[in-house]
Amino acid sequence: MKTSEVREMSVADLQDRIGVEAAKLDSMRINHAISPLENTSEFKKVRRDIARMKTILDEKLKQN
């Protein structure tokens, strides 16, 4: 997800999306423990997306 897309989201949408992405990361880790994933770089992408969303969420909360 691009930064510009994240900045357009509302605070509530960001909080929901962070929860969804965190759940996705957890399920990916569980699935990887059972049977290895072919593309393990997805872990890095999801972690960075979560971090990007949390950073922008903090910026929005500090503005208010």
PQR file with spaces between the fields and no chain letter, atoms N, CA, C, O and H, PARSE charges and radii, in Angstrom:
ATOM       1  N    MET     1       0.842   -1.163    0.000 -0.4000 1.5000
ATOM       2  CA   MET     1       0.000    0.000    0.000 -0.0000 2.0000
ATOM       3  C    MET     1       0.897    1.238    0.000  0.5500 1.7000
ATOM       4  O    MET     1       1.861    1.330    0.760 -0.5500 1.4000
ATOM       5  N    LYS     2       0.561    2.163   -0.852 -0.4000 1.5000
ATOM       6  CA   LYS     2       1.360    3.378   -0.975 -0.0000 2.0000
ATOM       7  C    LYS     2       1.044    4.356    0.150  0.5500 1.7000
ATOM       8  O    LYS     2      -0.045    4.344    0.724 -0.5500 1.4000
ATOM       9  H    LYS     2      -0.223    2.088   -1.470  0.4000 1.0000
ATOM      10  N    THR     3       2.018    5.197    0.445 -0.4000 1.5000
ATOM      11  CA   THR     3       1.865    6.186    1.499 -0.0000 2.0000
ATOM      12  C    THR     3       0.740    7.147    1.189  0.5500 1.7000
ATOM      13  O    THR     3      -0.003    7.537    2.089 -0.5500 1.4000
ATOM      14  H    THR     3       2.903    5.207   -0.021  0.4000 1.0000
ATOM      15  N    SER     4       0.600    7.536   -0.059 -0.4000 1.5000
ATOM      16  CA   SER     4      -0.463    8.474   -0.429 -0.0000 2.0000
ATOM      17  C    SER     4      -1.846    7.870   -0.176  0.5500 1.7000
ATOM      18  O    SER     4      -2.769    8.581    0.220 -0.5500 1.4000
ATOM      19  H    SER     4       1.204    7.220   -0.790  0.4000 1.0000
ATOM      20  N    GLU     5      -1.990    6.565   -0.403 -0.4000 1.5000
ATOM      21  CA   GLU     5      -3.258    5.891   -0.138 -0.0000 2.0000
ATOM      22  C    GLU     5      -3.548    5.861    1.360  0.5500 1.7000
ATOM      23  O    GLU     5      -4.693    6.030    1.779 -0.5500 1.4000
ATOM      24  H    GLU     5      -1.239    5.988   -0.725  0.4000 1.0000
ATOM      25  N    VAL     6      -2.513    5.649    2.159 -0.4000 1.5000
ATOM      26  CA   VAL     6      -2.687    5.569    3.603 -0.0000 2.0000
ATOM      27  C    VAL     6      -3.064    6.930    4.166  0.5500 1.7000
ATOM      28  O    VAL     6      -3.900    7.023    5.064 -0.5500 1.4000
ATOM      29  H    VAL     6      -1.583    5.512    1.818  0.4000 1.0000
ATOM      30  N    ARG     7      -2.450    7.986    3.643 -0.4000 1.5000
ATOM      31  CA   ARG     7      -2.736    9.340    4.142 -0.0000 2.0000
ATOM      32  C    ARG     7      -4.178    9.763    3.874  0.5500 1.7000
ATOM      33  O    ARG     7      -4.716   10.593    4.606 -0.5500 1.4000
ATOM      34  H    ARG     7      -1.771    7.911    2.913  0.4000 1.0000
ATOM      35  N    GLU     8      -4.812    9.213    2.847 -0.4000 1.5000
ATOM      36  CA   GLU     8      -6.187    9.556    2.519 -0.0000 2.0000
ATOM      37  C    GLU     8      -7.196    8.866    3.435  0.5500 1.7000
ATOM      38  O    GLU     8      -8.360    9.265    3.477 -0.5500 1.4000
ATOM      39  H    GLU     8      -4.375    8.539    2.252  0.4000 1.0000
ATOM      40  N    MET     9      -6.774    7.853    4.157 -0.4000 1.5000
ATOM      41  CA   MET     9      -7.677    7.100    5.020 -0.0000 2.0000
ATOM      42  C    MET     9      -7.965    7.868    6.307  0.5500 1.7000
ATOM      43  O    MET     9      -7.143    8.660    6.768 -0.5500 1.4000
ATOM      44  H    MET     9      -5.829    7.529    4.123  0.4000 1.0000
ATOM      45  N    SER    10      -9.142    7.623    6.879 -0.4000 1.5000
ATOM      46  CA   SER    10      -9.493    8.262    8.149 -0.0000 2.0000
ATOM      47  C    SER    10      -8.822    7.505    9.295  0.5500 1.7000
ATOM      48  O    SER    10      -8.272    6.421    9.098 -0.5500 1.4000
ATOM      49  H    SER    10      -9.810    6.980    6.504  0.4000 1.0000
ATOM      50  N    VAL    11      -8.875    8.083   10.480 -0.4000 1.5000
ATOM      51  CA   VAL    11      -8.247    7.472   11.656 -0.0000 2.0000
ATOM      52  C    VAL    11      -8.881    6.110   11.959  0.5500 1.7000
ATOM      53  O    VAL    11      -8.174    5.142   12.237 -0.5500 1.4000
ATOM      54  H    VAL    11      -9.322    8.963   10.640  0.4000 1.0000
ATOM      55  N    ALA    12     -10.199    6.039   11.907 -0.4000 1.5000
ATOM      56  CA   ALA    12     -10.891    4.781   12.196 -0.0000 2.0000
ATOM      57  C    ALA    12     -10.539    3.715   11.162  0.5500 1.7000
ATOM      58  O    ALA    12     -10.332    2.552   11.509 -0.5500 1.4000
ATOM      59  H    ALA    12     -10.774    6.826   11.682  0.4000 1.0000
ATOM      60  N    ASP    13     -10.470    4.113    9.890 -0.4000 1.5000
ATOM      61  CA   ASP    13     -10.110    3.170    8.837 -0.0000 2.0000
ATOM      62  C    ASP    13      -8.683    2.661    9.032  0.5500 1.7000
ATOM      63  O    ASP    13      -8.400    1.481    8.823 -0.5500 1.4000
ATOM      64  H    ASP    13     -10.639    5.057    9.608  0.4000 1.0000
ATOM      65  N    LEU    14      -7.791    3.561    9.434 -0.4000 1.5000
ATOM      66  CA   LEU    14      -6.411    3.156    9.673 -0.0000 2.0000
ATOM      67  C    LEU    14      -6.315    2.149   10.810  0.5500 1.7000
ATOM      68  O    LEU    14      -5.594    1.156   10.706 -0.5500 1.4000
ATOM      69  H    LEU    14      -8.020    4.519    9.604  0.4000 1.0000
ATOM      70  N    GLN    15      -7.030    2.399   11.880 -0.4000 1.5000
ATOM      71  CA   GLN    15      -6.996    1.482   13.014 -0.0000 2.0000
ATOM      72  C    GLN    15      -7.535    0.108   12.617  0.5500 1.7000
ATOM      73  O    GLN    15      -6.980   -0.917   13.012 -0.5500 1.4000
ATOM      74  H    GLN    15      -7.615    3.205   11.965  0.4000 1.0000
ATOM      75  N    ASP    16      -8.606    0.089   11.845 -0.4000 1.5000
ATOM      76  CA   ASP    16      -9.160   -1.178   11.374 -0.0000 2.0000
ATOM      77  C    ASP    16      -8.180   -1.895   10.458  0.5500 1.7000
ATOM      78  O    ASP    16      -7.975   -3.102   10.580 -0.5500 1.4000
ATOM      79  H    ASP    16      -9.057    0.922   11.524  0.4000 1.0000
ATOM      80  N    ARG    17      -7.582   -1.155    9.550 -0.4000 1.5000
ATOM      81  CA   ARG    17      -6.657   -1.756    8.589 -0.0000 2.0000
ATOM      82  C    ARG    17      -5.412   -2.309    9.276  0.5500 1.7000
ATOM      83  O    ARG    17      -4.893   -3.351    8.876 -0.5500 1.4000
ATOM      84  H    ARG    17      -7.749   -0.174    9.451  0.4000 1.0000
ATOM      85  N    ILE    18      -4.931   -1.615   10.307 -0.4000 1.5000
ATOM      86  CA   ILE    18      -3.770   -2.101   11.051 -0.0000 2.0000
ATOM      87  C    ILE    18      -4.103   -3.438   11.710  0.5500 1.7000
ATOM      88  O    ILE    18      -3.286   -4.359   11.710 -0.5500 1.4000
ATOM      89  H    ILE    18      -5.352   -0.768   10.631  0.4000 1.0000
ATOM      90  N    GLY    19      -5.300   -3.537   12.266 -0.4000 1.5000
ATOM      91  CA   GLY    19      -5.731   -4.800   12.867 -0.0000 2.0000
ATOM      92  C    GLY    19      -5.806   -5.931   11.861  0.5500 1.7000
ATOM      93  O    GLY    19      -5.401   -7.058   12.145 -0.5500 1.4000
ATOM      94  H    GLY    19      -5.964   -2.789   12.265  0.4000 1.0000
ATOM      95  N    VAL    20      -6.326   -5.621   10.680 -0.4000 1.5000
ATOM      96  CA   VAL    20      -6.444   -6.631    9.623 -0.0000 2.0000
ATOM      97  C    VAL    20      -5.059   -7.090    9.171  0.5500 1.7000
ATOM      98  O    VAL    20      -4.818   -8.287    9.013 -0.5500 1.4000
ATOM      99  H    VAL    20      -6.655   -4.705   10.449  0.4000 1.0000
ATOM     100  N    GLU    21      -4.155   -6.141    8.966 -0.4000 1.5000
ATOM     101  CA   GLU    21      -2.809   -6.489    8.509 -0.0000 2.0000
ATOM     102  C    GLU    21      -2.033   -7.263    9.577  0.5500 1.7000
ATOM     103  O    GLU    21      -1.267   -8.170    9.249 -0.5500 1.4000
ATOM     104  H    GLU    21      -4.350   -5.169    9.095  0.4000 1.0000
ATOM     105  N    ALA    22      -2.226   -6.914   10.847 -0.4000 1.5000
ATOM     106  CA   ALA    22      -1.560   -7.639   11.928 -0.0000 2.0000
ATOM     107  C    ALA    22      -2.067   -9.082   11.983  0.5500 1.7000
ATOM     108  O    ALA    22      -1.284  -10.008   12.196 -0.5500 1.4000
ATOM     109  H    ALA    22      -2.849   -6.178   11.113  0.4000 1.0000
ATOM     110  N    ALA    23      -3.368   -9.272   11.792 -0.4000 1.5000
ATOM     111  CA   ALA    23      -3.933  -10.625   11.765 -0.0000 2.0000
ATOM     112  C    ALA    23      -3.394  -11.402   10.569  0.5500 1.7000
ATOM     113  O    ALA    23      -3.128  -12.600   10.665 -0.5500 1.4000
ATOM     114  H    ALA    23      -4.003   -8.520   11.619  0.4000 1.0000
ATOM     115  N    LYS    24      -3.238  -10.717    9.451 -0.4000 1.5000
ATOM     116  CA   LYS    24      -2.687  -11.354    8.249 -0.0000 2.0000
ATOM     117  C    LYS    24      -1.257  -11.814    8.512  0.5500 1.7000
ATOM     118  O    LYS    24      -0.875  -12.916    8.121 -0.5500 1.4000
ATOM     119  H    LYS    24      -3.455   -9.744    9.372  0.4000 1.0000
ATOM     120  N    LEU    25      -0.471  -10.974    9.170 -0.4000 1.5000
ATOM     121  CA   LEU    25       0.915  -11.320    9.477 -0.0000 2.0000
ATOM     122  C    LEU    25       0.972  -12.519   10.417  0.5500 1.7000
ATOM     123  O    LEU    25       1.790  -13.419   10.227 -0.5500 1.4000
ATOM     124  H    LEU    25      -0.781  -10.078    9.488  0.4000 1.0000
ATOM     125  N    ASP    26       0.114  -12.536   11.422 -0.4000 1.5000
ATOM     126  CA   ASP    26       0.071  -13.672   12.344 -0.0000 2.0000
ATOM     127  C    ASP    26      -0.272  -14.970   11.614  0.5500 1.7000
ATOM     128  O    ASP    26       0.360  -16.001   11.842 -0.5500 1.4000
ATOM     129  H    ASP    26      -0.551  -11.805   11.576  0.4000 1.0000
ATOM     130  N    SER    27      -1.264  -14.916   10.747 -0.4000 1.5000
ATOM     131  CA   SER    27      -1.655  -16.128   10.021 -0.0000 2.0000
ATOM     132  C    SER    27      -0.559  -16.566    9.057  0.5500 1.7000
ATOM     133  O    SER    27      -0.362  -17.762    8.840 -0.5500 1.4000
ATOM     134  H    SER    27      -1.778  -14.078   10.562  0.4000 1.0000
ATOM     135  N    MET    28       0.152  -15.604    8.480 -0.4000 1.5000
ATOM     136  CA   MET    28       1.273  -15.959    7.605 -0.0000 2.0000
ATOM     137  C    MET    28       2.365  -16.674    8.400  0.5500 1.7000
ATOM     138  O    MET    28       2.944  -17.648    7.920 -0.5500 1.4000
ATOM     139  H    MET    28      -0.008  -14.633    8.656  0.4000 1.0000
ATOM     140  N    ARG    29       2.644  -16.201    9.595 -0.4000 1.5000
ATOM     141  CA   ARG    29       3.669  -16.832   10.436 -0.0000 2.0000
ATOM     142  C    ARG    29       3.266  -18.252   10.821  0.5500 1.7000
ATOM     143  O    ARG    29       4.095  -19.162   10.807 -0.5500 1.4000
ATOM     144  H    ARG    29       2.174  -15.410    9.985  0.4000 1.0000
ATOM     145  N    ILE    30       1.994  -18.439   11.164 -0.4000 1.5000
ATOM     146  CA   ILE    30       1.521  -19.777   11.517 -0.0000 2.0000
ATOM     147  C    ILE    30       1.607  -20.705   10.321  0.5500 1.7000
ATOM     148  O    ILE    30       2.077  -21.838   10.435 -0.5500 1.4000
ATOM     149  H    ILE    30       1.320  -17.700   11.175  0.4000 1.0000
ATOM     150  N    ASN    31       1.152  -20.221    9.171 -0.4000 1.5000
ATOM     151  CA   ASN    31       1.207  -21.043    7.959 -0.0000 2.0000
ATOM     152  C    ASN    31       2.647  -21.369    7.580  0.5500 1.7000
ATOM     153  O    ASN    31       2.927  -22.464    7.091 -0.5500 1.4000
ATOM     154  H    ASN    31       0.771  -19.301    9.079  0.4000 1.0000
ATOM     155  N    HIS    32       3.546  -20.442    7.797 -0.4000 1.5000
ATOM     156  CA   HIS    32       4.949  -20.660    7.470 -0.0000 2.0000
ATOM     157  C    HIS    32       5.567  -21.717    8.397  0.5500 1.7000
ATOM     158  O    HIS    32       6.441  -22.475    7.975 -0.5500 1.4000
ATOM     159  H    HIS    32       3.319  -19.553    8.194  0.4000 1.0000
ATOM     160  N    ALA    33       5.122  -21.768    9.641 -0.4000 1.5000
ATOM     161  CA   ALA    33       5.630  -22.772   10.576 -0.0000 2.0000
ATOM     162  C    ALA    33       5.162  -24.170   10.180  0.5500 1.7000
ATOM     163  O    ALA    33       5.875  -25.152   10.386 -0.5500 1.4000
ATOM     164  H    ALA    33       4.413  -21.152    9.984  0.4000 1.0000
ATOM     165  N    ILE    34       3.967  -24.253    9.615 -0.4000 1.5000
ATOM     166  CA   ILE    34       3.420  -25.554    9.222 -0.0000 2.0000
ATOM     167  C    ILE    34       4.049  -26.019    7.914  0.5500 1.7000
ATOM     168  O    ILE    34       4.582  -27.124    7.819 -0.5500 1.4000
ATOM     169  H    ILE    34       3.387  -23.455    9.447  0.4000 1.0000
ATOM     170  N    SER    35       3.975  -25.160    6.920 -0.4000 1.5000
ATOM     171  CA   SER    35       4.596  -25.475    5.629 -0.0000 2.0000
ATOM     172  C    SER    35       5.216  -24.189    5.100  0.5500 1.7000
ATOM     173  O    SER    35       4.523  -23.182    4.948 -0.5500 1.4000
ATOM     174  H    SER    35       3.542  -24.262    6.996  0.4000 1.0000
ATOM     175  N    PRO    36       6.510  -24.215    4.820 -0.5600 1.5000
ATOM     176  CA   PRO    36       7.220  -22.990    4.423  0.2800 2.0000
ATOM     177  C    PRO    36       6.584  -22.293    3.223  0.5500 1.7000
ATOM     178  O    PRO    36       6.149  -22.931    2.264 -0.5500 1.4000
ATOM     179  N    LEU    37       6.544  -20.962    3.308 -0.4000 1.5000
ATOM     180  CA   LEU    37       6.021  -20.165    2.207 -0.0000 2.0000
ATOM     181  C    LEU    37       7.055  -20.079    1.099  0.5500 1.7000
ATOM     182  O    LEU    37       8.258  -20.140    1.355 -0.5500 1.4000
ATOM     183  H    LEU    37       6.897  -20.443    4.086  0.4000 1.0000
ATOM     184  N    GLU    38       6.589  -19.939   -0.121 -0.4000 1.5000
ATOM     185  CA   GLU    38       7.514  -19.802   -1.243 -0.0000 2.0000
ATOM     186  C    GLU    38       8.170  -18.433   -1.250  0.5500 1.7000
ATOM     187  O    GLU    38       9.362  -18.313   -1.533 -0.5500 1.4000
ATOM     188  H    GLU    38       5.612  -19.889   -0.329  0.4000 1.0000
ATOM     189  N    ASN    39       7.398  -17.401   -0.940 -0.4000 1.5000
ATOM     190  CA   ASN    39       7.903  -16.035   -1.005 -0.0000 2.0000
ATOM     191  C    ASN    39       7.927  -15.440    0.402  0.5500 1.7000
ATOM     192  O    ASN    39       6.944  -14.853    0.852 -0.5500 1.4000
ATOM     193  H    ASN    39       6.430  -17.498   -0.710  0.4000 1.0000
ATOM     194  N    THR    40       9.040  -15.594    1.081 -0.4000 1.5000
ATOM     195  CA   THR    40       9.134  -15.110    2.458 -0.0000 2.0000
ATOM     196  C    THR    40       9.329  -13.604    2.529  0.5500 1.7000
ATOM     197  O    THR    40       9.282  -13.040    3.623 -0.5500 1.4000
ATOM     198  H    THR    40       9.840  -16.071    0.715  0.4000 1.0000
ATOM     199  N    SER    41       9.544  -12.937    1.412 -0.4000 1.5000
ATOM     200  CA   SER    41       9.675  -11.482    1.424 -0.0000 2.0000
ATOM     201  C    SER    41       8.339  -10.803    1.740  0.5500 1.7000
ATOM     202  O    SER    41       8.306   -9.606    2.028 -0.5500 1.4000
ATOM     203  H    SER    41       9.582  -13.395    0.523  0.4000 1.0000
ATOM     204  N    GLU    42       7.250  -11.555    1.687 -0.4000 1.5000
ATOM     205  CA   GLU    42       5.939  -11.018    2.045 -0.0000 2.0000
ATOM     206  C    GLU    42       5.904  -10.589    3.507  0.5500 1.7000
ATOM     207  O    GLU    42       5.205   -9.637    3.853 -0.5500 1.4000
ATOM     208  H    GLU    42       7.277  -12.527    1.453  0.4000 1.0000
ATOM     209  N    PHE    43       6.654  -11.285    4.377 -0.4000 1.5000
ATOM     210  CA   PHE    43       6.732  -10.894    5.781 -0.0000 2.0000
ATOM     211  C    PHE    43       7.232   -9.456    5.893  0.5500 1.7000
ATOM     212  O    PHE    43       6.661   -8.643    6.621 -0.5500 1.4000
ATOM     213  H    PHE    43       7.222  -12.059    4.095  0.4000 1.0000
ATOM     214  N    LYS    44       8.276   -9.163    5.183 -0.4000 1.5000
ATOM     215  CA   LYS    44       8.892   -7.836    5.224 -0.0000 2.0000
ATOM     216  C    LYS    44       7.917   -6.779    4.702  0.5500 1.7000
ATOM     217  O    LYS    44       7.801   -5.701    5.285 -0.5500 1.4000
ATOM     218  H    LYS    44       8.739   -9.823    4.592  0.4000 1.0000
ATOM     219  N    LYS    45       7.224   -7.081    3.618 -0.4000 1.5000
ATOM     220  CA   LYS    45       6.280   -6.131    3.040 -0.0000 2.0000
ATOM     221  C    LYS    45       5.136   -5.815    4.008  0.5500 1.7000
ATOM     222  O    LYS    45       4.759   -4.655    4.173 -0.5500 1.4000
ATOM     223  H    LYS    45       7.319   -7.957    3.145  0.4000 1.0000
ATOM     224  N    VAL    46       4.593   -6.845    4.640 -0.4000 1.5000
ATOM     225  CA   VAL    46       3.472   -6.643    5.546 -0.0000 2.0000
ATOM     226  C    VAL    46       3.924   -5.881    6.786  0.5500 1.7000
ATOM     227  O    VAL    46       3.221   -4.986    7.255 -0.5500 1.4000
ATOM     228  H    VAL    46       4.900   -7.787    4.506  0.4000 1.0000
ATOM     229  N    ARG    47       5.102   -6.233    7.324 -0.4000 1.5000
ATOM     230  CA   ARG    47       5.611   -5.520    8.493 -0.0000 2.0000
ATOM     231  C    ARG    47       5.832   -4.046    8.198  0.5500 1.7000
ATOM     232  O    ARG    47       5.521   -3.194    9.031 -0.5500 1.4000
ATOM     233  H    ARG    47       5.673   -6.960    6.943  0.4000 1.0000
ATOM     234  N    ARG    48       6.360   -3.738    7.035 -0.4000 1.5000
ATOM     235  CA   ARG    48       6.598   -2.340    6.666 -0.0000 2.0000
ATOM     236  C    ARG    48       5.301   -1.590    6.423  0.5500 1.7000
ATOM     237  O    ARG    48       5.199   -0.407    6.749 -0.5500 1.4000
ATOM     238  H    ARG    48       6.612   -4.430    6.358  0.4000 1.0000
ATOM     239  N    ASP    49       4.303   -2.267    5.850 -0.4000 1.5000
ATOM     240  CA   ASP    49       2.990   -1.635    5.664 -0.0000 2.0000
ATOM     241  C    ASP    49       2.369   -1.283    7.011  0.5500 1.7000
ATOM     242  O    ASP    49       1.802   -0.203    7.180 -0.5500 1.4000
ATOM     243  H    ASP    49       4.386   -3.227    5.585  0.4000 1.0000
ATOM     244  N    ILE    50       2.478   -2.202    7.965 -0.4000 1.5000
ATOM     245  CA   ILE    50       1.937   -1.951    9.302 -0.0000 2.0000
ATOM     246  C    ILE    50       2.662   -0.767    9.939  0.5500 1.7000
ATOM     247  O    ILE    50       2.025    0.113   10.518 -0.5500 1.4000
ATOM     248  H    ILE    50       2.938   -3.079    7.828  0.4000 1.0000
ATOM     249  N    ALA    51       3.977   -0.747    9.836 -0.4000 1.5000
ATOM     250  CA   ALA    51       4.753    0.352   10.418 -0.0000 2.0000
ATOM     251  C    ALA    51       4.403    1.676    9.763  0.5500 1.7000
ATOM     252  O    ALA    51       4.299    2.696   10.445 -0.5500 1.4000
ATOM     253  H    ALA    51       4.494   -1.462    9.366  0.4000 1.0000
ATOM     254  N    ARG    52       4.220    1.673    8.444 -0.4000 1.5000
ATOM     255  CA   ARG    52       3.855    2.887    7.724 -0.0000 2.0000
ATOM     256  C    ARG    52       2.498    3.405    8.187  0.5500 1.7000
ATOM     257  O    ARG    52       2.320    4.604    8.400 -0.5500 1.4000
ATOM     258  H    ARG    52       4.304    0.844    7.891  0.4000 1.0000
ATOM     259  N    MET    53       1.543    2.490    8.340 -0.4000 1.5000
ATOM     260  CA   MET    53       0.213    2.891    8.779 -0.0000 2.0000
ATOM     261  C    MET    53       0.231    3.411   10.218  0.5500 1.7000
ATOM     262  O    MET    53      -0.456    4.384   10.530 -0.5500 1.4000
ATOM     263  H    MET    53       1.687    1.515    8.167  0.4000 1.0000
ATOM     264  N    LYS    54       1.005    2.777   11.090 -0.4000 1.5000
ATOM     265  CA   LYS    54       1.093    3.241   12.477 -0.0000 2.0000
ATOM     266  C    LYS    54       1.727    4.623   12.559  0.5500 1.7000
ATOM     267  O    LYS    54       1.298    5.458   13.357 -0.5500 1.4000
ATOM     268  H    LYS    54       1.563    1.987   10.837  0.4000 1.0000
ATOM     269  N    THR    55       2.740    4.868   11.746 -0.4000 1.5000
ATOM     270  CA   THR    55       3.397    6.173   11.739 -0.0000 2.0000
ATOM     271  C    THR    55       2.430    7.262   11.308  0.5500 1.7000
ATOM     272  O    THR    55       2.355    8.311   11.947 -0.5500 1.4000
ATOM     273  H    THR    55       3.088    4.191   11.098  0.4000 1.0000
ATOM     274  N    ILE    56       1.699    7.028   10.245 -0.4000 1.5000
ATOM     275  CA   ILE    56       0.754    8.024    9.741 -0.0000 2.0000
ATOM     276  C    ILE    56      -0.397    8.206   10.726  0.5500 1.7000
ATOM     277  O    ILE    56      -0.892    9.320   10.900 -0.5500 1.4000
ATOM     278  H    ILE    56       1.761    6.175    9.726  0.4000 1.0000
ATOM     279  N    LEU    57      -0.828    7.125   11.370 -0.4000 1.5000
ATOM     280  CA   LEU    57      -1.881    7.223   12.384 -0.0000 2.0000
ATOM     281  C    LEU    57      -1.408    8.108   13.545  0.5500 1.7000
ATOM     282  O    LEU    57      -2.165    8.956   14.018 -0.5500 1.4000
ATOM     283  H    LEU    57      -0.427    6.220   11.229  0.4000 1.0000
ATOM     284  N    ASP    58      -0.183    7.921   14.000 -0.4000 1.5000
ATOM     285  CA   ASP    58       0.349    8.762   15.071 -0.0000 2.0000
ATOM     286  C    ASP    58       0.412   10.228   14.652  0.5500 1.7000
ATOM     287  O    ASP    58       0.108   11.118   15.446 -0.5500 1.4000
ATOM     288  H    ASP    58       0.431    7.232   13.616  0.4000 1.0000
ATOM     289  N    GLU    59       0.805   10.476   13.406 -0.4000 1.5000
ATOM     290  CA   GLU    59       0.856   11.855   12.905 -0.0000 2.0000
ATOM     291  C    GLU    59      -0.536   12.488   12.941  0.5500 1.7000
ATOM     292  O    GLU    59      -0.696   13.638   13.351 -0.5500 1.4000
ATOM     293  H    GLU    59       1.052    9.753   12.761  0.4000 1.0000
ATOM     294  N    LYS    60      -1.543   11.718   12.505 -0.4000 1.5000
ATOM     295  CA   LYS    60      -2.902   12.254   12.473 -0.0000 2.0000
ATOM     296  C    LYS    60      -3.433   12.502   13.880  0.5500 1.7000
ATOM     297  O    LYS    60      -4.129   13.491   14.113 -0.5500 1.4000
ATOM     298  H    LYS    60      -1.413   10.784   12.173  0.4000 1.0000
ATOM     299  N    LEU    61      -3.115   11.621   14.810 -0.4000 1.5000
ATOM     300  CA   LEU    61      -3.587   11.790   16.180 -0.0000 2.0000
ATOM     301  C    LEU    61      -2.920   12.982   16.851  0.5500 1.7000
ATOM     302  O    LEU    61      -3.550   13.655   17.667 -0.5500 1.4000
ATOM     303  H    LEU    61      -2.550   10.818   14.620  0.4000 1.0000
ATOM     304  N    LYS    62      -1.676   13.256   16.532 -0.4000 1.5000
ATOM     305  CA   LYS    62      -0.979   14.391   17.119 -0.0000 2.0000
ATOM     306  C    LYS    62      -1.484   15.719   16.564  0.5500 1.7000
ATOM     307  O    LYS    62      -1.417   16.741   17.246 -0.5500 1.4000
ATOM     308  H    LYS    62      -1.164   12.709   15.870  0.4000 1.0000
ATOM     309  N    GLN    63      -1.984   15.710   15.341 -0.4000 1.5000
ATOM     310  CA   GLN    63      -2.525   16.942   14.744 -0.0000 2.0000
ATOM     311  C    GLN    63      -3.816   17.356   15.430  0.5500 1.7000
ATOM     312  O    GLN    63      -4.123   18.544   15.525 -0.5500 1.4000
ATOM     313  H    GLN    63      -2.039   14.880   14.787  0.4000 1.0000
ATOM     314  N    ASN    64      -4.566   16.380   15.905 -0.4000 1.5000
ATOM     315  CA   ASN    64      -5.862   16.686   16.539 -0.0000 2.0000
ATOM     316  C    ASN    64      -5.678   16.991   17.962  0.5500 1.7000
ATOM     317  O    ASN    64      -6.649   17.273   18.664 -0.5500 1.4000
ATOM     318  H    ASN    64      -4.317   15.415   15.828  0.4000 1.0000
